[in-house]
Amino acid sequence: MEKHREIGDEGEAYVLQLSYDTYLKYWCYPNPKDEKGDYKEICDLLILFRNTAIIISVKNHHYDGDYDKYQKKVIEKSTKQLNGAYRKLFQNVKDVYISHPDRGPEKFEPQRYQHIFRITINVGEQFEQYNLSDQVEGKGFINIFDKDTFEAIIDELDTINDLTDYLIKREQLLSSNMKLGDACREKDLLAIFITNAREFPEFIKSEKEAQRGGCEGAWDKYIQSKAFTYKKHKDGPSYFIDKMVANEVLKLSDGESLAKELMNTTRFERRQLANNIFSLIQKYQSTIANLLVRRYHVHNDIGHLVIYYSSDIAEHDVDEVVKLAAEIYAYKYGEKDVVVIAATDNLKQYKFGLFKKHDGPVAQEATERLEKLIESFGWFKNEQKTEQRDTEFPT
């Protein structure tokens, strides 16, 4: 019960909330233990997605005005725990096995992760003037958030790619030996980052310039702005992708691999993908019999092939096309990974495909087979380019 006393009911509830009630849930390992080692808890929450690992320590300290006590009970203790978790996971000579709630023990593979973040979240009584980071010489960087600011971050940056981008650039900013000053608090930084093309401008590196440049109060101005309302409205269609992954893709036998490809996109990219699907279906549904139309675009070096097929085409014929289409497009355009999303009238009867190309040149035999398929399908003879113009915020 030592763990329960340390973070309390509120801390435990927050770990469960992050694990099951946010977009992070598919990749969360709450309270992971070294399953085949000492069986000790490694951290409060571990998030693993593609090449990103996020190690989280949750504390439940109610601030009573004594900052030294807060520093000792929250920062120092959490930093020690996070660095211990890092050593266990990334500097261990022995293999470590952890369990996901929906799976059995699996081997942790440290070499897979290029981006590694250590995060402290204090869920106790909130206060504004806390240090945003902690660094111990030679042991790495610790991100520090309170509950309110972390929830604002994962609400605004509600994809793994958006969150990772912020954490990378935030760490670069706070590691640069500059003094941020009291003018910029976490949510102000977040607002400036979002509205400045996902970068931190130079002015926030000076307390005087930060006040003059609009850092202080930037968050309140942002959430009351027309730009905020515009973005929320325009992002609406993008959540179709999230729901499709949750309700359709993850139910497939190989759904997790496909879900990771679809989730490897920013919110803006999902907006574009969803609008591509909607516009293609709307343009061609209920128009011509025996019709199959394709639209292809690329995000993060992953090809996304959207297919509309008329409802009169036999299902086994559609299945055959979907099965082959991803490989054909990977061969034709060179993307290593290609995802296929197919649907008929009114976005019904989803079909999905995924092809992951091996490194190296395509074998001659495979080339001949794919060229014959392209010829038999009659593809790529009359391609038309479609421009989709959109901006995250109004111009």
Secondary structure by P-SEA (a helix, b strand, c coil): ccccccccaaaaaaaaaaacccccccccccccccccccccccccbbbbcccbbbbbbbbbccccccaaaaaaacaaaaaaaaaaaaaacccccbbbbbbcccccbbbbbcccccbbbbbbbbccccccccccccccccbbbbbbbcaaaaaaaaaaaccaaaaaaaaaaaaaaaaccccccccccaaaaaaaaaaaccccccccccaaaaaaacccaaaaaaaacaaaaaaaaaacccaaaaaaaacccccccaaaaaaaaaacccaaaaaaaaaaaaaaaaaccccccbbbbbbbbbcccbbbbbbbbcccccaaaaaaaaacaaaaaaaaccccbbbbbbbcccccbbbbbbbbbccccccaaaaaaaaaaaaaaccccbbbbbbbbbbcccc
